[in-house]
Amino acid sequence: MPPKLFLLAALLVARAAAAEPQVVNIRTLQAQMRYDVTDFTVAPGAEVRIVFENTDDMPHNLVLFQTGTDVVAVALKNLEKPDEAMKRDWLPDDPRMLAHSKAVAPKTKDEFVFKAPEKGGSYPYVCTFPGHALSMQGRMRVALPGPGLKGLKFAVYLGEWKTLPDFAALTPHREGAVADNLVQLKFDDYKNGYGVVFTGKLAAPKDGEYTFFLASDDGGRLAVDGKKVVEDDGIHPASVREGKVKLKAGEHDFRLEYFQAAGEAELFAAWSGEAFTMTPLSKWVPAGLLSAPTKKKKDETPSIPLVVGKEPVLYRNFIANAGGRPIAVGYPGGFNLAWSVDQLNVALLWRGAFMDAGRHWTDRGGGEQAPLGYDLLRPAADVAPPFAVLTSADAEWPKSPKKTDGSESRAEGYQWKGYTLDAKRFPTFLYEWNGVKVSDRYDAEGDATDAGKLIRTLKLTGPIPANAWLRLASGTIQPADGAFAVDGGVFDVQGRSFENKYTLAAQGAQVVGRNLVVPARAEIKVTYAWPGSHAH
């Protein structure tokens, strides 16, 4: 076994023996009778923890079997003695069962830990509830690492580029061999303004389709036998991209081109095949990438994007991370928001595309849909009422009360009064707070892709209590040129990560701990702006 392959195999064996298990997160796709992860890979003998979350409206389970098991036949056998199967929560009475979850009720989850088999192969898993097995299937692959590079060489080029140059037309500044055959950036004499071309050989174990992975900061391009397989050109941070190619058994030419402009310098390459797991070809590996490789099943509901024209578009449905009973509004100019009827406050703001109605307008229409656009903002990370009477501005902001099921309910003293539309279909949200009538309206100024802003106007009618405050945002907040720079902390929505950074301006606003608050008055104007814009 080559030294690099031996070391990687030893690493996987050591990990299998360690206390920390490989964690695999699997969810149901709501109203579709499918798992979101249908293929994941573990090392032989590894301790594995499966976290199974049921987001559907019916119960499901996840049962793992020995390789070669006909899981549909096993599930159907349950129906021969349904009374007995029901007592087992539809778990089959079959010796080939390796591990399983319990019967997971809707909107709950279960996790279980087991040791992966030592024998390589494909181990199927399935939901054994009646009628589910035909579509709710996946496989766990037990695989060793694959072959590494041989005869790896590098050629360094000096220059300033914004995209990958034609290296064939350039003269190398320095060339040499890479002793350990791992792609790496160890050019201490060039911090910025250089490019590298790596060349070597890769041996495909057998005929088949292979997946290559690339992450580069800045531009990168990976080719096999002169054919581009995966590319991420330009100046950008590293993110993993992949491409597939069919290869014949035997050696193939490997070529990796890269350039560094400024800032971080990172380069990752790897490959995987039917007979082996993702195998790094570089010294640097993105954190957590090898812990438990998975393939998520795409949501196959048709895409029905809602396009905003000259007038706002309203969309009332289940929206991810937008609280109870949200109303989404897409404004001309590329501004969007989701307003929570349960919390009577803005829950999300974002730029670009509005919403995809495909999930909700197809079949049973179940599940939450994430916003389509980018730069998603969440002004408050926790669920709390918009207004509060405090003994002092620095008093702790009250939390919304809990329902019996653990979710947040509307705070006492608030009443939803609906919304109105003006002649241009701009909505104004209406509610009452302890006898004070509140209207909440939003207007777009400029273009969201440039220096545009979203301006919020709240009007209060009635006797406003003394020491009443409105909370505008939470997070790390700093004064910034007549406004406030807010860092609300990174948050994830259905697999996408958002920085949650923006600027906010409001007359009389002040920072109190991790909150930005403003005294309640007859009219409050708030301006939201994204990076590159100004809120004042």
C-alpha positions in Angstrom: 0.0 0.0 0.0 1.4 3.5 -0.9 2.5 5.5 2.2 -0.2 8.2 1.7 -3.0 5.5 1.4 -1.6 3.6 4.4 -1.6 6.8 6.5 -5.2 7.7 5.5 -6.4 4.1 6.1 -4.7 4.2 9.6 -6.5 7.5 10.2 -9.8 6.0 9.5 -9.2 3.0 11.6 -8.0 5.2 14.5 -11.2 7.3 14.1 -13.3 4.2 14.2 -11.7 3.2 17.5 -12.0 6.7 19.0 -14.8 7.8 21.3 -16.3 10.4 18.9 -18.8 8.8 16.5 -19.3 9.9 12.9 -22.6 11.9 12.9 -25.1 11.6 10.1 -28.1 13.9 10.1 -31.1 12.5 8.1 -34.5 14.2 7.8 -37.8 13.3 6.1 -38.9 15.4 3.1 -42.4 16.6 4.1 -45.3 15.1 2.2 -43.0 13.3 -0.2 -42.4 9.9 1.6 -38.6 10.2 1.2 -35.4 10.8 3.2 -33.3 13.9 2.4 -30.1 11.8 2.7 -30.1 8.7 0.6 -26.3 7.9 0.5 -23.7 8.3 3.1 -20.3 6.8 3.7 -18.5 5.6 6.8 -15.2 3.8 7.6 -15.1 0.1 8.5 -15.8 -0.4 12.2 -16.6 3.2 12.8 -18.9 4.2 15.6 -21.8 6.0 13.8 -24.6 8.2 15.3 -27.6 8.8 13.1 -29.8 11.7 14.1 -33.2 11.1 12.4 -35.6 14.0 12.3 -39.1 13.5 11.1 -40.4 16.8 9.7 -43.5 15.1 8.1 -47.1 14.9 9.3 -47.0 11.1 9.8 -44.7 8.7 11.7 -41.6 7.2 10.1 -38.6 5.1 11.1 -35.2 4.3 9.8 -34.0 0.7 9.8 -30.6 -0.4 8.6 -30.0 -3.9 7.1 -27.2 -6.2 6.1 -25.8 -5.7 2.5 -27.9 -7.5 -0.1 -31.2 -7.4 1.9 -34.4 -6.9 -0.2 -35.8 -4.2 2.1 -39.1 -3.9 0.3 -39.8 -7.6 0.8 -38.9 -7.3 4.5 -41.3 -4.4 5.0 -44.1 -6.2 3.1 -43.6 -9.3 5.3 -44.8 -7.1 8.2 -48.2 -7.1 6.7 -48.6 -10.9 7.0 -49.1 -10.5 10.7 -50.1 -6.8 11.1 -51.2 -7.1 14.8 -47.8 -8.4 15.9 -46.0 -5.8 13.7 -48.0 -3.0 15.2 -46.9 -4.1 18.7 -43.3 -3.8 17.5 -44.0 -0.3 16.0 -43.6 -1.9 12.6 -40.0 -3.0 13.2 -39.5 -6.2 11.2 -38.6 -9.5 12.9 -35.6 -10.2 10.8 -32.0 -11.2 11.8 -30.5 -9.1 9.0 -31.5 -5.9 10.8 -28.3 -4.0 11.9 -29.7 -0.9 13.7 -32.8 1.2 13.8 -34.5 4.2 15.2 -37.7 4.1 17.2 -41.0 5.0 15.6 -40.5 8.8 15.3 -43.7 10.8 15.7 -44.3 13.9 13.5 -42.1 16.9 14.3 -39.8 15.0 16.6 -36.5 13.2 16.2 -34.5 10.2 17.5 -30.9 9.2 17.4 -29.1 5.9 17.7 -25.5 4.8 17.8 -24.0 1.6 16.3 -20.7 0.2 15.0 -20.4 0.0 11.3 -19.6 -3.4 9.8 -15.9 -4.2 9.1 -16.9 -5.5 5.6 -17.1 -3.0 2.8 -20.3 -2.8 0.8 -23.6 -1.1 0.5 -26.0 -1.5 3.5 -29.6 -0.4 2.7 -31.9 1.5 5.1 -35.7 1.9 4.8 -38.9 3.0 6.5 -40.8 -0.1 7.4 -44.2 1.6 8.1 -46.8 0.1 5.8 -46.6 1.4 2.2 -43.4 3.5 2.9 -40.7 1.2 1.8 -41.1 1.7 -2.0 -39.9 5.3 -1.8 -38.2 5.8 1.6 -34.9 4.1 1.0 -31.2 4.9 1.2 -27.8 3.2 1.6 -24.9 3.4 3.9 -21.6 2.6 2.2 -18.7 1.1 4.1 -15.5 1.9 2.1 -11.8 2.4 2.5 -10.0 5.4 1.0 -9.0 5.3 -2.6 -5.6 5.7 -4.4 -3.6 8.9 -4.1 -1.6 10.9 -6.6 1.8 9.6 -8.0 4.6 11.6 -9.4 3.1 15.0 -8.4 5.0 18.0 -9.7 4.4 21.8 -9.3 5.2 24.8 -11.4 4.9 28.3 -9.8 4.1 31.4 -11.9 4.2 35.0 -10.7 1.6 37.6 -11.6 -1.6 39.4 -10.6 -4.8 37.9 -12.0 -8.6 38.1 -11.4 -9.2 34.9 -13.2 -7.1 31.9 -14.1 -4.6 32.7 -16.8 -3.5 30.6 -19.7 -0.6 29.0 -17.9 0.6 27.3 -21.1 1.5 30.7 -22.5 3.5 31.7 -19.4 7.0 30.8 -18.2 7.3 29.1 -14.8 9.2 31.0 -12.1 10.0 27.8 -10.2 9.3 24.0 -10.7 9.8 20.9 -8.7 8.5 17.6 -7.3 6.1 17.3 -4.4 7.7 14.7 -2.1 4.6 13.5 -0.3 2.3 13.6 -3.4 -0.2 15.9 -1.7 -1.3 19.2 -3.3 -0.2 22.0 -1.0 0.5 25.7 -0.9 4.0 26.0 0.8 5.4 29.0 -1.0 6.5 31.2 1.9 8.3 33.5 -0.5 5.0 34.4 -2.3 2.2 35.5 -0.1 0.0 36.9 -2.9 0.2 37.4 -6.6 1.1 33.9 -7.8 -0.3 30.8 -9.5 0.5 27.1 -9.4 0.0 24.2 -11.7 0.1 20.7 -10.2 0.4 17.7 -12.5 0.6 14.0 -11.6 -1.0 10.5 -12.2 -4.1 9.0 -10.6 -5.0 5.3 -11.0 -8.7 4.4 -11.3 -9.3 1.0 -9.7 -11.9 0.0 -12.3 -14.1 1.3 -15.0 -16.8 3.6 -13.7 -17.9 7.1 -12.7 -15.7 9.1 -10.3 -16.5 12.3 -8.4 -13.8 15.0 -8.0 -14.0 17.7 -5.3 -12.4 21.1 -5.4 -12.2 24.1 -2.9 -10.0 27.1 -3.7 -9.3 30.5 -2.4 -8.9 32.0 -5.0 -9.5 30.5 -8.5 -9.1 26.8 -9.2 -9.6 24.3 -12.1 -9.2 20.5 -11.9 -8.8 18.5 -15.1 -8.4 14.7 -15.8 -6.8 13.6 -19.1 -7.0 17.2 -20.4 -10.8 17.5 -19.7 -12.1 20.0 -17.2 -14.0 18.2 -14.5 -14.6 20.9 -11.9 -13.9 24.7 -11.7 -14.3 27.6 -9.4 -12.6 30.6 -11.1 -12.4 34.2 -9.9 -11.6 35.8 -6.5 -13.6 34.2 -3.7 -13.4 32.3 -0.4 -13.1 28.5 -0.5 -16.3 26.4 -0.9 -16.4 22.8 -2.0 -17.6 22.1 -5.6 -17.7 18.8 -7.4 -17.8 17.3 -10.8 -18.1 13.8 -12.3 -16.2 12.0 -15.0 -16.2 8.4 -16.4 -12.8 6.8 -16.3 -11.4 3.5 -17.5 -9.4 1.4 -15.1 -5.7 2.4 -15.1 -3.6 5.6 -14.8 -4.9 9.0 -15.8 -3.3 12.5 -16.1 -4.2 14.8 -13.3 -3.9 18.6 -13.5 -4.8 21.3 -11.0 -4.5 25.0 -11.8 -4.7 27.7 -9.1 -4.1 31.4 -8.5 -3.8 33.4 -5.3 -4.8 37.1 -5.4 -4.9 38.3 -1.8 -6.1 37.3 1.6 -6.4 33.6 2.5 -4.6 31.0 0.3 -6.4 27.6 0.5 -6.6 24.7 -2.0 -8.3 21.3 -1.5 -8.8 18.5 -4.0 -10.2 15.0 -3.5 -11.9 12.2 -5.4 -14.3 9.3 -4.7 -15.6 6.3 -6.5 -18.0 3.4 -6.1 -15.4 1.3 -4.3 -13.9 4.0 -2.0 -14.8 7.0 0.1 -13.8 10.6 -0.5 -10.0 10.5 -0.6 -8.1 13.8 -0.1 -5.4 14.6 -2.8 -4.3 17.7 -0.9 -2.7 18.4 2.5 -5.4 20.9 3.5 -9.0 19.5 4.1 -11.9 21.7 5.0 -12.9 21.2 8.6 -15.5 18.4 9.1 -15.7 17.4 5.5 -14.5 13.8 6.1 -16.6 13.2 9.2 -19.5 11.5 7.4 -19.8 12.2 3.6 -23.5 12.3 2.6 -25.5 12.8 -0.6 -28.7 14.7 0.0 -31.7 13.9 -2.1 -33.0 16.9 -4.0 -36.5 18.1 -3.3 -38.2 17.2 -6.5 -41.2 19.5 -6.1 -41.4 21.8 -9.2 -40.1 25.3 -9.0 -42.7 28.0 -9.2 -40.9 31.3 -8.4 -43.0 34.3 -7.6 -41.9 37.3 -9.7 -42.3 40.8 -8.3 -43.1 43.5 -10.8 -44.1 47.1 -10.3 -46.3 46.2 -7.3 -45.6 44.2 -4.2 -46.5 40.5 -4.1 -47.9 39.0 -0.9 -47.5 35.3 0.0 -49.1 33.7 3.1 -47.7 30.2 3.8 -45.2 28.3 5.9 -41.8 30.1 5.6 -38.7 28.7 7.3 -37.4 30.7 10.3 -40.2 33.2 10.0 -42.3 32.3 13.1 -46.0 31.5 13.2 -48.4 32.5 10.4 -45.9 34.6 8.4 -46.8 37.0 5.6 -44.1 37.4 3.0 -43.9 40.5 0.9 -41.8 41.0 -2.2 -41.3 44.7 -2.9 -40.2 46.3 -6.2 -36.5 46.8 -6.4 -35.6 43.4 -4.9 -36.4 43.9 -1.3 -38.4 41.3 0.6 -39.6 40.5 4.2 -41.5 38.0 6.2 -43.8 39.4 8.9 -44.9 37.1 11.7 -48.6 37.4 12.6 -47.9 35.4 15.8 -45.2 37.7 17.1 -46.5 40.9 15.3 -43.1 41.8 14.2 -40.8 41.5 11.2 -39.0 38.1 11.3 -36.8 38.1 8.1 -35.5 40.6 5.6 -33.6 39.7 2.4 -32.6 40.8 -1.1 -33.0 39.4 -4.6 -35.5 36.7 -5.6 -38.7 36.5 -3.5 -40.3 33.0 -2.9 -40.7 29.7 -4.6 -44.3 28.5 -4.3 -43.6 25.0 -5.8 -43.6 23.2 -2.5 -46.9 24.7 -1.3 -48.7 24.6 -4.6 -48.0 20.9 -5.4 -49.6 17.8 -4.0 -50.4 18.2 -0.3 -48.5 21.5 0.0 -46.7 20.6 3.2 -43.5 21.9 4.8 -41.7 25.2 5.2 -40.1 27.0 2.3 -37.0 29.1 2.6 -36.7 32.5 0.9 -35.2 32.4 -2.6 -32.9 35.4 -2.4 -29.7 36.2 -0.6 -28.3 38.3 2.3 -31.1 37.0 4.6 -31.3 39.0 7.9 -32.9 38.1 11.1 -33.3 41.3 13.3 -33.9 39.3 16.5 -32.4 35.9 17.1 -34.9 35.1 19.9 -38.7 35.3 19.9 -39.9 38.3 22.0 -42.6 41.0 21.8 -41.8 44.1 19.8 -42.8 46.6 22.6 -42.2 46.4 26.3 -42.5 48.7 29.4 -39.2 48.6 31.3 -38.2 50.1 34.6 -35.0 51.2 32.8 -33.6 51.0 29.3 -31.1 48.4 30.3 -33.6 46.1 31.9 -33.9 42.6 30.5 -36.2 42.3 27.5 -39.2 40.0 28.1 -39.5 36.7 26.3 -42.7 35.5 24.6 -44.6 32.9 26.6 -44.5 29.2 25.7 -47.4 27.1 24.5 -48.0 23.7 25.9 -46.1 22.1 23.0 -43.1 24.3 23.7 -43.5 26.8 20.9 -43.8 30.5 21.5 -47.2 32.2 21.7 -48.1 35.9 21.3 -47.3 38.0 24.3 -50.1 39.2 26.6 -51.8 42.5 25.6 -51.3 42.1 21.8 -54.1 41.7 19.3 -53.8 41.2 15.6 -56.0 43.5 13.5 -55.1 42.4 10.0 -53.5 44.5 7.2 -54.5 47.1 4.6 -53.3 47.6 1.1 -52.9 51.1 -0.4 -53.6 52.0 -4.1 -50.1 50.5 -5.1 -50.8 47.4 -3.0 -48.2 48.2 -0.3 -49.4 46.5 2.9 -49.6 48.1 6.3 -49.8 45.6 9.2 -52.1 46.5 12.1 -52.2 45.4 15.7 -53.0 46.7 19.2 -50.7 46.7 22.2 -52.5 47.3 25.5 -54.9 49.8 23.9 -52.3 51.4 21.7 -53.1 51.0 18.0 -49.9 50.2 16.0 -49.4 50.3 12.2 -46.3 48.9 10.6 -45.4 49.8 7.0 -42.4 49.2 4.8 -41.2 51.2 1.7 -38.4 50.4 -0.7 -35.9 53.1 -1.7 -33.6 52.4 -4.6 -32.4 49.1 -5.9 -31.5 46.2 -3.5 -28.5 45.2 -5.6 -27.0 48.7 -5.3 -27.3 51.2 -2.5 -31.0 50.7 -1.8 -32.7 50.8 1.6 -35.9 49.5 3.2 -37.7 52.1 5.3 -40.0 51.0 8.0 -42.6 53.4 9.5 -44.4 52.5 12.8 -47.3 54.8 13.9 -48.7 54.6 17.4 -52.2 55.9 18.2 -53.4 56.2 21.8 -52.0 56.6 25.3 -48.4 55.3 25.1 -47.3 54.0 28.5 -44.3 55.7 30.2 -41.0 53.9 29.8 -42.2 52.0 26.7 -39.6 50.9 24.3 -39.4 49.2 20.9 -36.7 46.6 20.3 -35.2 47.0 16.8 -32.4 44.4 16.7 -30.3 42.0 18.7 -26.7 40.9 18.4 -23.3 42.6 18.5 -24.1 46.3 17.8 -21.7 49.2 17.2 -22.3 52.9 16.3 -21.4 53.4 12.6 -21.5 56.9 11.0 -24.9 58.0 12.3 -26.3 54.5 12.2 -25.6 51.2 13.9 -23.7 48.2 12.5 -25.5 45.0 13.6 -23.9 41.5 13.6 -26.7 39.2 14.5 -24.6 36.1 14.3 -24.5 33.4 11.5 -27.7 31.3 11.1 -28.7 28.5 8.8 -31.9 28.1 6.9 -32.4 24.7 5.1 -28.7 24.2 4.4 -27.8 27.8 3.5 -25.7 29.9 5.9 -26.2 33.7 6.3 -23.9 36.2 7.9 -26.8 38.4 9.3 -24.8 41.6 9.1 -26.5 45.0 8.3 -26.8 48.6 9.3 -29.8 50.2 10.9 -30.8 53.8 11.7 -33.5 55.2 13.9 -33.7 58.5 15.7 -33.1 58.1 19.4 -32.0 54.5 19.1 -29.5 53.3 21.7 -27.5 50.1 22.4 -28.4 48.3 25.6 -26.3 45.2 26.0 -27.1 43.0 22.9 -30.2 44.9 22.0 -30.9 48.1 20.0 -33.9 49.9 21.4 -35.8 53.1 20.8 -38.3 54.9 23.0 -41.9 54.4 21.9 -43.5 57.5 20.4 -46.2 58.5 17.9 -44.0 57.8 14.8 -40.9 55.7 14.6 -38.9 55.5 11.3 -36.3 52.7 10.9 -34.0 52.3 7.9 -32.4 48.9 7.1 -29.4 48.7 4.7 -27.2 45.8 3.6 -23.4 45.8 3.3 -22.4 48.3 0.7 -25.3 50.6 1.4 -25.9 53.2 4.2 -28.8 53.2 6.5 -29.0 57.0 7.1 
